[in-house]
Amino acid sequence: MNLDEVKPRPMGDVPGSPENIKLKDFRPVSVFNTVKTVVRSARFPVIDMHTHAWQTTTNIKQWVNTMEAANVEKAIILSFETGAAFDEIMRRFAEYPDKFYIWCGLDYTGYNEPGNEWTDRAIAELERCYRLGAKGVGELGDKGVGEYYSRPVAGYGLHLNDARMQPLLKKCGELGMPVNVHIADPIWMYLPMDEQNDGLMNAYNWRIDLNRQGILDHAELLKTFEEAIRQNPGTTFIACHLLNCCHDLEIVAKLFDRYDNIYADITSRLKEIATVPRYAKAFFERYQDRLFYGSDAGYDPANTFDFATKIYQATFRLLESADEHIYEHDLFKYHWPLYGLELTDTVLKKLYHDNAMKLLTR
């Protein structure tokens, strides 16, 4: 016998050895023989409060068919846009006024100029978009460097509590236009990219460089948001993505308790809170009148309808079923398993539809 044939080899030399698996390639498959519920359409009609329209070639009829198959009654398009780009989106969706509500951005052109000229221009553009049919504003966004989501000009260094922003936010309230705001990002993106970061595999791709000059951290961004809410009691704010506070929903809870002009959508955050289902379910029950459903459909440039179908089915399953140990690697980039929240019909009706309807029909 050749002794080399029985001599133990270092595990790193064995094909398929765990020593050769990279963390970014970790894709566990559940071995548990548990219930796997298929939810092709929502139990109750849905108003999707968070979608996008980044692709000019999108087949709107196909999108409507996708929505109807999932029992989605209406979608809010958060366009980011002003000017000609906003006008183009309005024309693109004009055939389906009952299916899509278009929200505009804010025009920051000239925001660093002295005086109030840029503010006057921005308010004039907001009013123009409103007259064309804009039902709200958003998605505004500040991950630390300023309000850079709206187009055509990014408002770098311009945070939501900036004095220059207040006339615009006040005008939104006067026009009855809710303001959808993306503040910060999930806490994992701000933590060190090390072995203790349990959201590392997703956080690495979206990590925030806190060494960048002038950037605000997670807590500082939340302060800018709260100050804007407090300064504009007549304006309705929607903290999208659960205010990016899935790690501590009590932060959102305290804002709900302090102010009656703030709501939140759950868009793209079930992948975080469904890993702590009892904690998340208790929050949903406690604040069932302040939460909206959202899918984030429409941002994927390649597979708008395929993504929408998958995200609807995956999120409806997480909200409606009691399924356990669920992996959705194609949709959600975290490594952890997810668990169904099994929300009551009362909570589901409000989350899916009734809360949004109350807001949209004010």
C-alpha positions as YAML, in Angstrom:
chain: A
units: angstrom
residues:
- id: 1
  name: MET
  ca: [0.00, 0.00, 0.00]
- id: 2
  name: ASN
  ca: [1.21, 3.47, -0.81]
- id: 3
  name: LEU
  ca: [1.36, 5.29, 2.51]
- id: 4
  name: ASP
  ca: [0.62, 8.57, 0.74]
- id: 5
  name: GLU
  ca: [-2.88, 7.23, -0.02]
- id: 6
  name: VAL
  ca: [-3.82, 7.00, 3.68]
- id: 7
  name: LYS
  ca: [-1.81, 9.94, 4.97]
- id: 8
  name: PRO
  ca: [-4.23, 12.71, 6.12]
- id: 9
  name: ARG
  ca: [-4.10, 15.70, 3.85]
- id: 10
  name: PRO
  ca: [-4.42, 19.27, 5.17]
- id: 11
  name: MET
  ca: [-8.10, 20.18, 4.92]
- id: 12
  name: GLY
  ca: [-7.24, 23.24, 2.87]
- id: 13
  name: ASP
  ca: [-6.10, 20.92, 0.08]
- id: 14
  name: VAL
  ca: [-9.40, 19.05, -0.14]
- id: 15
  name: PRO
  ca: [-11.82, 20.23, -2.83]
- id: 16
  name: GLY
  ca: [-14.94, 21.61, -1.16]
- id: 17
  name: SER
  ca: [-13.20, 22.03, 2.16]
- id: 18
  name: PRO
  ca: [-14.69, 24.79, 4.36]
- id: 19
  name: GLU
  ca: [-11.22, 26.36, 4.49]
- id: 20
  name: ASN
  ca: [-11.67, 27.16, 0.81]
- id: 21
  name: ILE
  ca: [-15.15, 28.69, 1.07]
- id: 22
  name: LYS
  ca: [-15.20, 32.45, 0.90]
- id: 23
  name: LEU
  ca: [-17.61, 34.28, 3.14]
- id: 24
  name: LYS
  ca: [-19.15, 36.10, 0.17]
- id: 25
  name: ASP
  ca: [-20.02, 32.73, -1.39]
- id: 26
  name: PHE
  ca: [-21.79, 31.37, 1.70]
- id: 27
  name: ARG
  ca: [-25.27, 30.29, 0.54]
- id: 28
  name: PRO
  ca: [-26.74, 27.89, 3.10]
- id: 29
  name: VAL
  ca: [-29.75, 25.78, 2.19]
- id: 30
  name: SER
  ca: [-32.15, 24.88, 4.96]
- id: 31
  name: VAL
  ca: [-32.36, 21.17, 5.78]
- id: 32
  name: PHE
  ca: [-35.34, 21.56, 8.10]
- id: 33
  name: ASN
  ca: [-38.51, 19.79, 7.01]
- id: 34
  name: THR
  ca: [-40.75, 22.75, 7.76]
- id: 35
  name: VAL
  ca: [-43.79, 24.24, 6.07]
- id: 36
  name: LYS
  ca: [-43.07, 26.15, 2.88]
- id: 37
  name: THR
  ca: [-46.04, 28.37, 2.13]
- id: 38
  name: VAL
  ca: [-46.44, 29.75, -1.38]
- id: 39
  name: VAL
  ca: [-48.18, 33.15, -1.39]
- id: 40
  name: ARG
  ca: [-48.70, 34.22, -4.99]
- id: 41
  name: SER
  ca: [-50.96, 37.14, -4.15]
- id: 42
  name: ALA
  ca: [-51.63, 39.14, -1.01]
- id: 43
  name: ARG
  ca: [-54.47, 38.09, 1.24]
- id: 44
  name: PHE
  ca: [-55.95, 41.58, 0.95]
- id: 45
  name: PRO
  ca: [-55.62, 44.33, -1.69]
- id: 46
  name: VAL
  ca: [-52.32, 46.21, -1.53]
- id: 47
  name: ILE
  ca: [-51.24, 49.78, -2.12]
- id: 48
  name: ASP
  ca: [-47.52, 49.58, -2.81]
- id: 49
  name: MET
  ca: [-46.16, 52.79, -1.30]
- id: 50
  name: HIS
  ca: [-42.60, 52.48, -2.56]
- id: 51
  name: THR
  ca: [-41.73, 51.75, -6.18]
- id: 52
  name: HIS
  ca: [-39.56, 53.41, -8.82]
- id: 53
  name: ALA
  ca: [-39.54, 54.00, -12.57]
- id: 54
  name: TRP
  ca: [-35.90, 54.21, -13.55]
- id: 55
  name: GLN
  ca: [-36.27, 52.42, -16.87]
- id: 56
  name: THR
  ca: [-37.78, 54.40, -19.73]
- id: 57
  name: THR
  ca: [-38.37, 51.17, -21.67]
- id: 58
  name: THR
  ca: [-40.51, 49.56, -18.97]
- id: 59
  name: ASN
  ca: [-43.65, 47.97, -20.37]
- id: 60
  name: ILE
  ca: [-46.29, 49.60, -18.17]
- id: 61
  name: LYS
  ca: [-49.02, 47.16, -19.21]
- id: 62
  name: GLN
  ca: [-46.82, 44.25, -18.15]
- id: 63
  name: TRP
  ca: [-46.19, 45.99, -14.84]
- id: 64
  name: VAL
  ca: [-49.94, 46.36, -14.32]
- id: 65
  name: ASN
  ca: [-50.42, 42.66, -15.07]
- id: 66
  name: THR
  ca: [-47.73, 41.81, -12.50]
- id: 67
  name: MET
  ca: [-49.45, 43.97, -9.92]
- id: 68
  name: GLU
  ca: [-52.87, 42.52, -10.57]
- id: 69
  name: ALA
  ca: [-51.55, 38.97, -10.30]
- id: 70
  name: ALA
  ca: [-50.18, 39.85, -6.85]
- id: 71
  name: ASN
  ca: [-53.38, 41.67, -5.74]
- id: 72
  name: VAL
  ca: [-51.60, 45.04, -5.80]
- id: 73
  name: GLU
  ca: [-54.24, 47.69, -6.40]
- id: 74
  name: LYS
  ca: [-52.04, 50.75, -6.80]
- id: 75
  name: ALA
  ca: [-48.34, 51.72, -6.78]
- id: 76
  name: ILE
  ca: [-46.66, 54.94, -5.70]
- id: 77
  name: ILE
  ca: [-43.80, 55.85, -8.06]
- id: 78
  name: LEU
  ca: [-41.06, 57.67, -6.15]
- id: 79
  name: SER
  ca: [-39.51, 59.31, -9.17]
- id: 80
  name: PHE
  ca: [-36.78, 61.54, -7.63]
- id: 81
  name: GLU
  ca: [-37.39, 63.75, -10.67]
- id: 82
  name: THR
  ca: [-38.17, 67.37, -11.45]
- id: 83
  name: GLY
  ca: [-38.36, 69.32, -14.71]
- id: 84
  name: ALA
  ca: [-38.48, 67.54, -18.05]
- id: 85
  name: ALA
  ca: [-37.65, 64.15, -16.53]
- id: 86
  name: PHE
  ca: [-40.66, 64.35, -14.23]
- id: 87
  name: ASP
  ca: [-42.85, 65.39, -17.16]
- id: 88
  name: GLU
  ca: [-41.68, 62.36, -19.12]
- id: 89
  name: ILE
  ca: [-42.63, 59.99, -16.30]
- id: 90
  name: MET
  ca: [-46.06, 61.58, -16.02]
- id: 91
  name: ARG
  ca: [-46.60, 61.01, -19.75]
- id: 92
  name: ARG
  ca: [-45.29, 57.46, -19.54]
- id: 93
  name: PHE
  ca: [-47.81, 56.43, -16.88]
- id: 94
  name: ALA
  ca: [-50.70, 58.64, -18.06]
- id: 95
  name: GLU
  ca: [-52.66, 55.68, -19.45]
- id: 96
  name: TYR
  ca: [-53.05, 54.22, -15.94]
- id: 97
  name: PRO
  ca: [-54.00, 57.09, -13.60]
- id: 98
  name: ASP
  ca: [-55.80, 54.75, -11.20]
- id: 99
  name: LYS
  ca: [-52.88, 52.35, -10.95]
- id: 100
  name: PHE
  ca: [-49.95, 54.72, -10.42]
- id: 101
  name: TYR
  ca: [-49.46, 57.89, -8.39]
- id: 102
  name: ILE
  ca: [-46.31, 59.77, -9.34]
- id: 103
  name: TRP
  ca: [-44.29, 61.65, -6.71]
- id: 104
  name: CYS
  ca: [-41.66, 64.22, -7.67]
- id: 105
  name: GLY
  ca: [-38.28, 65.23, -6.30]
- id: 106
  name: LEU
  ca: [-37.01, 68.64, -5.22]
- id: 107
  name: ASP
  ca: [-34.95, 70.85, -7.51]
- id: 108
  name: TYR
  ca: [-31.74, 71.88, -5.71]
- id: 109
  name: THR
  ca: [-30.35, 73.85, -8.65]
- id: 110
  name: GLY
  ca: [-28.43, 76.83, -7.23]
- id: 111
  name: TYR
  ca: [-28.95, 75.83, -3.59]
- id: 112
  name: ASN
  ca: [-25.56, 77.31, -2.60]
- id: 113
  name: GLU
  ca: [-26.34, 80.68, -4.10]
- id: 114
  name: PRO
  ca: [-26.80, 83.55, -1.63]
- id: 115
  name: GLY
  ca: [-30.31, 84.84, -1.04]
- id: 116
  name: ASN
  ca: [-33.65, 83.14, -1.58]
- id: 117
  name: GLU
  ca: [-33.74, 82.89, -5.36]
- id: 118
  name: TRP
  ca: [-33.06, 79.15, -5.46]
- id: 119
  name: THR
  ca: [-35.73, 78.53, -2.83]
- id: 120
  name: ASP
  ca: [-38.27, 80.50, -4.84]
- id: 121
  name: ARG
  ca: [-37.35, 78.54, -7.97]
- id: 122
  name: ALA
  ca: [-37.52, 75.22, -6.13]
- id: 123
  name: ILE
  ca: [-40.95, 76.03, -4.69]
- id: 124
  name: ALA
  ca: [-42.16, 77.15, -8.12]
- id: 125
  name: GLU
  ca: [-41.02, 73.82, -9.60]
- id: 126
  name: LEU
  ca: [-42.67, 71.91, -6.75]
- id: 127
  name: GLU
  ca: [-45.93, 73.73, -7.42]
- id: 128
  name: ARG
  ca: [-45.60, 73.03, -11.15]
- id: 129
  name: CYS
  ca: [-45.15, 69.31, -10.52]
- id: 130
  name: TYR
  ca: [-48.13, 69.40, -8.18]
- id: 131
  name: ARG
  ca: [-50.30, 70.98, -10.87]
- id: 132
  name: LEU
  ca: [-49.18, 68.26, -13.29]
- id: 133
  name: GLY
  ca: [-50.36, 65.60, -10.86]
- id: 134
  name: ALA
  ca: [-47.56, 64.92, -8.34]
- id: 135
  name: LYS
  ca: [-49.20, 63.47, -5.24]
- id: 136
  name: GLY
  ca: [-46.16, 63.64, -2.98]
- id: 137
  name: VAL
  ca: [-42.40, 64.17, -2.81]
- id: 138
  name: GLY
  ca: [-39.70, 61.55, -2.71]
- id: 139
  name: GLU
  ca: [-37.75, 59.60, -2.31]
- id: 140
  name: LEU
  ca: [-35.46, 62.21, -0.74]
- id: 141
  name: GLY
  ca: [-32.25, 60.71, 0.51]
- id: 142
  name: ASP
  ca: [-29.37, 61.51, 2.84]
- id: 143
  name: LYS
  ca: [-26.83, 58.87, 3.80]
- id: 144
  name: GLY
  ca: [-24.51, 61.42, 5.40]
- id: 145
  name: VAL
  ca: [-23.34, 63.76, 2.65]
- id: 146
  name: GLY
  ca: [-26.61, 65.61, 2.08]
- id: 147
  name: GLU
  ca: [-29.79, 65.41, 0.04]
- id: 148
  name: TYR
  ca: [-28.41, 63.75, -3.07]
- id: 149
  name: TYR
  ca: [-31.34, 61.64, -4.33]
- id: 150
  name: SER
  ca: [-33.36, 64.28, -6.19]
- id: 151
  name: ARG
  ca: [-32.46, 65.21, -9.74]
- id: 152
  name: PRO
  ca: [-31.10, 66.94, -11.77]
- id: 153
  name: VAL
  ca: [-28.87, 68.51, -9.08]
- id: 154
  name: ALA
  ca: [-27.73, 66.79, -5.88]
- id: 155
  name: GLY
  ca: [-27.86, 68.85, -2.68]
- id: 156
  name: TYR
  ca: [-24.55, 67.78, -1.18]
- id: 157
  name: GLY
  ca: [-24.10, 69.30, 2.27]
- id: 158
  name: LEU
  ca: [-27.81, 70.12, 2.43]
- id: 159
  name: HIS
  ca: [-29.40, 68.12, 5.23]
- id: 160
  name: LEU
  ca: [-33.08, 67.86, 6.03]
- id: 161
  name: ASN
  ca: [-32.86, 70.22, 9.02]
- id: 162
  name: ASP
  ca: [-30.99, 72.89, 7.05]
- id: 163
  name: ALA
  ca: [-32.74, 76.26, 7.25]
- id: 164
  name: ARG
  ca: [-32.72, 76.38, 3.44]
- id: 165
  name: MET
  ca: [-34.88, 73.23, 3.32]
- id: 166
  name: GLN
  ca: [-37.63, 74.45, 5.62]
- id: 167
  name: PRO
  ca: [-39.58, 76.62, 3.12]
- id: 168
  name: LEU
  ca: [-39.77, 73.64, 0.74]
- id: 169
  name: LEU
  ca: [-40.86, 71.22, 3.43]
- id: 170
  name: LYS
  ca: [-43.45, 73.68, 4.69]
- id: 171
  name: LYS
  ca: [-44.79, 74.12, 1.16]
- id: 172
  name: CYS
  ca: [-45.15, 70.34, 0.85]
- id: 173
  name: GLY
  ca: [-47.43, 70.45, 3.87]
- id: 174
  name: GLU
  ca: [-49.45, 73.33, 2.46]
- id: 175
  name: LEU
  ca: [-49.96, 71.40, -0.78]
- id: 176
  name: GLY
  ca: [-50.86, 68.21, 1.08]
- id: 177
  name: MET
  ca: [-47.88, 66.37, -0.41]
- id: 178
  name: PRO
  ca: [-46.35, 63.74, 1.91]
- id: 179
  name: VAL
  ca: [-42.54, 63.61, 1.89]
- id: 180
  name: ASN
  ca: [-40.85, 60.21, 1.65]
- id: 181
  name: VAL
  ca: [-37.34, 60.33, 3.12]
- id: 182
  name: HIS
  ca: [-34.47, 57.83, 3.06]
- id: 183
  name: ILE
  ca: [-32.36, 58.72, 6.09]
- id: 184
  name: ALA
  ca: [-29.05, 56.95, 6.74]
- id: 185
  name: ASP
  ca: [-28.66, 53.24, 5.98]
- id: 186
  name: PRO
  ca: [-28.89, 50.15, 8.19]
- id: 187
  name: ILE
  ca: [-26.55, 50.23, 11.18]
- id: 188
  name: TRP
  ca: [-24.43, 47.37, 9.84]
- id: 189
  name: MET
  ca: [-23.16, 49.68, 7.09]
- id: 190
  name: TYR
  ca: [-21.71, 52.01, 9.73]
- id: 191
  name: LEU
  ca: [-20.10, 49.37, 11.92]
- id: 192
  name: PRO
  ca: [-16.52, 48.17, 11.42]
- id: 193
  name: MET
  ca: [-16.23, 45.66, 8.58]
- id: 194
  name: ASP
  ca: [-14.86, 42.96, 10.85]
- id: 195
  name: GLU
  ca: [-15.69, 39.53, 12.25]
- id: 196
  name: GLN
  ca: [-18.19, 40.98, 14.74]
- id: 197
  name: ASN
  ca: [-20.44, 42.60, 12.14]
- id: 198
  name: ASP
  ca: [-23.30, 40.12, 11.75]
- id: 199
  name: GLY
  ca: [-24.60, 41.86, 8.65]
- id: 200
  name: LEU
  ca: [-21.19, 41.91, 7.02]
- id: 201
  name: MET
  ca: [-21.95, 40.22, 3.73]
- id: 202
  name: ASN
  ca: [-24.58, 42.79, 2.81]
- id: 203
  name: ALA
  ca: [-23.01, 45.67, 4.72]
- id: 204
  name: TYR
  ca: [-19.72, 45.37, 2.86]
- id: 205
  name: ASN
  ca: [-21.37, 46.27, -0.45]
- id: 206
  name: TRP
  ca: [-23.22, 49.26, 1.04]
- id: 207
  name: ARG
  ca: [-20.72, 50.35, 3.70]
- id: 208
  name: ILE
  ca: [-20.51, 54.00, 4.68]
- id: 209
  name: ASP
  ca: [-17.12, 55.70, 4.76]
- id: 210
  name: LEU
  ca: [-17.25, 57.69, 7.99]
- id: 211
  name: ASN
  ca: [-13.80, 59.09, 7.24]
- id: 212
  name: ARG
  ca: [-15.23, 61.15, 4.40]
- id: 213
  name: GLN
  ca: [-15.01, 64.84, 5.16]
- id: 214
  name: GLY
  ca: [-18.25, 66.39, 6.38]
- id: 215
  name: ILE
  ca: [-20.21, 63.13, 6.56]
- id: 216
  name: LEU
  ca: [-22.80, 62.64, 9.29]
- id: 217
  name: ASP
  ca: [-23.03, 59.34, 11.12]
- id: 218
  name: HIS
  ca: [-26.20, 57.33, 11.76]
- id: 219
  name: ALA
  ca: [-27.23, 59.10, 14.97]
- id: 220
  name: GLU
  ca: [-26.51, 62.55, 13.56]
- id: 221
  name: LEU
  ca: [-28.68, 61.85, 10.52]
- id: 222
  name: LEU
  ca: [-31.57, 60.77, 12.71]
- id: 223
  name: LYS
  ca: [-31.29, 64.10, 14.55]
- id: 224
  name: THR
  ca: [-31.63, 66.01, 11.27]
- id: 225
  name: PHE
  ca: [-34.77, 64.05, 10.49]
- id: 226
  name: GLU
  ca: [-36.37, 64.63, 13.88]
- id: 227
  name: GLU
  ca: [-35.62, 68.34, 13.72]
- id: 228
  name: ALA
  ca: [-37.31, 68.57, 10.31]
- id: 229
  name: ILE
  ca: [-40.38, 66.74, 11.65]
- id: 230
  name: ARG
  ca: [-40.55, 69.05, 14.66]
- id: 231
  name: GLN
  ca: [-40.09, 72.19, 12.57]
- id: 232
  name: ASN
  ca: [-42.83, 71.21, 10.11]
- id: 233
  name: PRO
  ca: [-45.83, 69.88, 12.05]
- id: 234
  name: GLY
  ca: [-48.09, 70.52, 9.07]
- id: 235
  name: THR
  ca: [-46.07, 68.27, 6.77]
- id: 236
  name: THR
  ca: [-46.44, 64.50, 6.68]
- id: 237
  name: PHE
  ca: [-43.16, 62.56, 6.60]
- id: 238
  name: ILE
  ca: [-42.71, 58.92, 5.64]
- id: 239
  name: ALA
  ca: [-39.51, 57.36, 6.96]
- id: 240
  name: CYS
  ca: [-38.87, 54.78, 4.30]
- id: 241
  name: HIS
  ca: [-37.06, 51.53, 5.07]
- id: 242
  name: LEU
  ca: [-38.26, 51.76, 8.70]
- id: 243
  name: LEU
  ca: [-35.95, 54.77, 9.17]
- id: 244
  name: ASN
  ca: [-33.06, 52.30, 8.74]
- id: 245
  name: CYS
  ca: [-33.42, 51.46, 12.42]
- id: 246
  name: CYS
  ca: [-34.25, 47.76, 12.20]
- id: 247
  name: HIS
  ca: [-31.59, 47.08, 14.81]
- id: 248
  name: ASP
  ca: [-33.53, 49.20, 17.33]
- id: 249
  name: LEU
  ca: [-37.17, 49.73, 16.44]
- id: 250
  name: GLU
  ca: [-37.62, 51.67, 19.68]
- id: 251
  name: ILE
  ca: [-35.98, 54.60, 17.87]
- id: 252
  name: VAL
  ca: [-38.89, 54.59, 15.42]
- id: 253
  name: ALA
  ca: [-41.35, 53.98, 18.25]
- id: 254
  name: LYS
  ca: [-40.23, 57.08, 20.13]
- id: 255
  name: LEU
  ca: [-40.71, 59.24, 17.04]
- id: 256
  name: PHE
  ca: [-44.18, 57.78, 16.52]
- id: 257
  name: ASP
  ca: [-45.01, 58.56, 20.14]
- id: 258
  name: ARG
  ca: [-43.70, 62.13, 19.97]
- id: 259
  name: TYR
  ca: [-45.05, 63.25, 16.60]
- id: 260
  name: ASP
  ca: [-48.27, 62.58, 14.75]
- id: 261
  name: ASN
  ca: [-46.91, 63.66, 11.34]
- id: 262
  name: ILE
  ca: [-44.58, 60.70, 10.78]
- id: 263
  name: TYR
  ca: [-45.21, 57.29, 9.23]
- id: 264
  name: ALA
  ca: [-42.82, 54.59, 7.99]
- id: 265
  name: ASP
  ca: [-42.73, 52.10, 5.17]
- id: 266
  name: ILE
  ca: [-41.24, 48.64, 5.56]
- id: 267
  name: THR
  ca: [-39.71, 48.56, 2.08]
- id: 268
  name: SER
  ca: [-36.64, 46.34, 1.69]
- id: 269
  name: ARG
  ca: [-36.35, 45.81, 5.44]
- id: 270
  name: LEU
  ca: [-38.21, 42.55, 6.02]
- id: 271
  name: LYS
  ca: [-34.86, 40.96, 5.20]
- id: 272
  name: GLU
  ca: [-33.63, 42.44, 8.49]
- id: 273
  name: ILE
  ca: [-36.57, 42.37, 10.89]
- id: 274
  name: ALA
  ca: [-37.87, 38.93, 9.87]
- id: 275
  name: THR
  ca: [-34.79, 37.42, 11.46]
- id: 276
  name: VAL
  ca: [-36.20, 38.59, 14.83]
- id: 277
  name: PRO
  ca: [-39.88, 37.77, 14.25]
- id: 278
  name: ARG
  ca: [-41.34, 38.12, 17.75]
- id: 279
  name: TYR
  ca: [-39.66, 41.50, 18.22]
- id: 280
  name: ALA
  ca: [-40.82, 42.66, 14.79]
- id: 281
  name: LYS
  ca: [-44.38, 41.36, 15.17]
- id: 282
  name: ALA
  ca: [-44.82, 43.17, 18.47]
- id: 283
  name: PHE
  ca: [-43.73, 46.41, 16.80]
- id: 284
  name: PHE
  ca: [-46.17, 45.89, 13.90]
- id: 285
  name: GLU
  ca: [-49.02, 45.27, 16.31]
- id: 286
  name: ARG
  ca: [-48.15, 48.28, 18.47]
- id: 287
  name: TYR
  ca: [-47.89, 50.70, 15.52]
- id: 288
  name: GLN
  ca: [-50.27, 49.10, 13.07]
- id: 289
  name: ASP
  ca: [-51.76, 52.51, 12.16]
- id: 290
  name: ARG
  ca: [-48.44, 54.09, 11.16]
- id: 291
  name: LEU
  ca: [-46.90, 51.58, 8.74]
- id: 292
  name: PHE
  ca: [-47.08, 51.12, 4.96]
- id: 293
  name: TYR
  ca: [-46.17, 48.24, 2.66]
- id: 294
  name: GLY
  ca: [-43.58, 48.87, -0.07]
- id: 295
  name: SER
  ca: [-41.71, 46.65, -2.53]
- id: 296
  name: ASP
  ca: [-38.94, 48.81, -4.09]
- id: 297
  name: ALA
  ca: [-40.00, 47.37, -7.45]
- id: 298
  name: GLY
  ca: [-38.79, 49.28, -10.49]
- id: 299
  name: TYR
  ca: [-35.24, 50.03, -9.46]
- id: 300
  name: ASP
  ca: [-33.71, 46.88, -10.98]
- id: 301
  name: PRO
  ca: [-32.63, 47.80, -14.52]
- id: 302
  name: ALA
  ca: [-32.66, 44.26, -15.84]
- id: 303
  name: ASN
  ca: [-35.59, 42.38, -14.33]
- id: 304
  name: THR
  ca: [-38.33, 44.78, -13.25]
- id: 305
  name: PHE
  ca: [-41.20, 42.31, -13.48]
- id: 306
  name: ASP
  ca: [-39.29, 39.23, -12.41]
- id: 307
  name: PHE
  ca: [-38.04, 41.09, -9.35]
- id: 308
  name: ALA
  ca: [-41.48, 42.48, -8.58]
- id: 309
  name: THR
  ca: [-43.08, 39.04, -8.73]
- id: 310
  name: LYS
  ca: [-40.41, 37.51, -6.52]
- id: 311
  name: ILE
  ca: [-40.41, 40.34, -4.01]
- id: 312
  name: TYR
  ca: [-44.19, 40.34, -3.73]
- id: 313
  name: GLN
  ca: [-44.32, 36.60, -3.14]
- id: 314
  name: ALA
  ca: [-41.41, 36.62, -0.69]
- id: 315
  name: THR
  ca: [-42.65, 39.55, 1.36]
- id: 316
  name: PHE
  ca: [-46.27, 38.39, 1.44]
- id: 317
  name: ARG
  ca: [-45.02, 35.02, 2.70]
- id: 318
  name: LEU
  ca: [-43.00, 36.68, 5.46]
- id: 319
  name: LEU
  ca: [-45.90, 38.88, 6.52]
- id: 320
  name: GLU
  ca: [-48.71, 36.33, 6.30]
- id: 321
  name: SER
  ca: [-47.23, 32.91, 7.12]
- id: 322
  name: ALA
  ca: [-45.57, 31.31, 10.13]
- id: 323
  name: ASP
  ca: [-42.92, 29.62, 7.98]
- id: 324
  name: GLU
  ca: [-39.51, 29.19, 9.58]
- id: 325
  name: HIS
  ca: [-35.85, 29.22, 8.62]
- id: 326
  name: ILE
  ca: [-36.32, 30.84, 5.21]
- id: 327
  name: TYR
  ca: [-33.39, 31.76, 2.97]
- id: 328
  name: GLU
  ca: [-33.87, 34.18, 0.06]
- id: 329
  name: HIS
  ca: [-30.34, 34.57, -1.26]
- id: 330
  name: ASP
  ca: [-31.42, 35.84, -4.68]
- id: 331
  name: LEU
  ca: [-33.39, 38.70, -3.15]
- id: 332
  name: PHE
  ca: [-31.76, 39.43, 0.19]
- id: 333
  name: LYS
  ca: [-28.00, 39.50, 0.60]
- id: 334
  name: TYR
  ca: [-27.78, 38.75, 4.31]
- id: 335
  name: HIS
  ca: [-26.68, 35.28, 5.38]
- id: 336
  name: TRP
  ca: [-29.23, 34.84, 8.14]
- id: 337
  name: PRO
  ca: [-32.51, 32.88, 7.94]
- id: 338
  name: LEU
  ca: [-35.87, 34.64, 8.07]
- id: 339
  name: TYR
  ca: [-39.13, 33.75, 9.81]
- id: 340
  name: GLY
  ca: [-42.75, 34.50, 8.99]
- id: 341
  name: LEU
  ca: [-44.44, 37.11, 11.18]
- id: 342
  name: GLU
  ca: [-47.96, 35.66, 10.76]
- id: 343
  name: LEU
  ca: [-49.59, 39.06, 11.17]
- id: 344
  name: THR
  ca: [-53.29, 39.17, 12.01]
- id: 345
  name: ASP
  ca: [-55.82, 40.09, 9.36]
- id: 346
  name: THR
  ca: [-56.46, 43.38, 11.15]
- id: 347
  name: VAL
  ca: [-52.80, 44.38, 10.96]
- id: 348
  name: LEU
  ca: [-52.39, 43.13, 7.39]
- id: 349
  name: LYS
  ca: [-55.36, 45.15, 6.10]
- id: 350
  name: LYS
  ca: [-53.92, 48.33, 7.58]
- id: 351
  name: LEU
  ca: [-50.36, 47.64, 6.45]
- id: 352
  name: TYR
  ca: [-51.33, 46.59, 2.94]
- id: 353
  name: HIS
  ca: [-54.04, 49.10, 2.20]
- id: 354
  name: ASP
  ca: [-56.02, 51.07, 4.75]
- id: 355
  name: ASN
  ca: [-53.21, 53.24, 6.19]
- id: 356
  name: ALA
  ca: [-52.12, 54.26, 2.71]
- id: 357
  name: MET
  ca: [-55.66, 54.97, 1.58]
- id: 358
  name: LYS
  ca: [-56.25, 57.30, 4.51]
- id: 359
  name: LEU
  ca: [-53.09, 59.21, 3.67]
- id: 360
  name: LEU
  ca: [-53.75, 59.42, -0.06]
- id: 361
  name: THR
  ca: [-57.35, 60.57, 0.27]
- id: 362
  name: ARG
  ca: [-56.76, 63.42, 2.73]
...
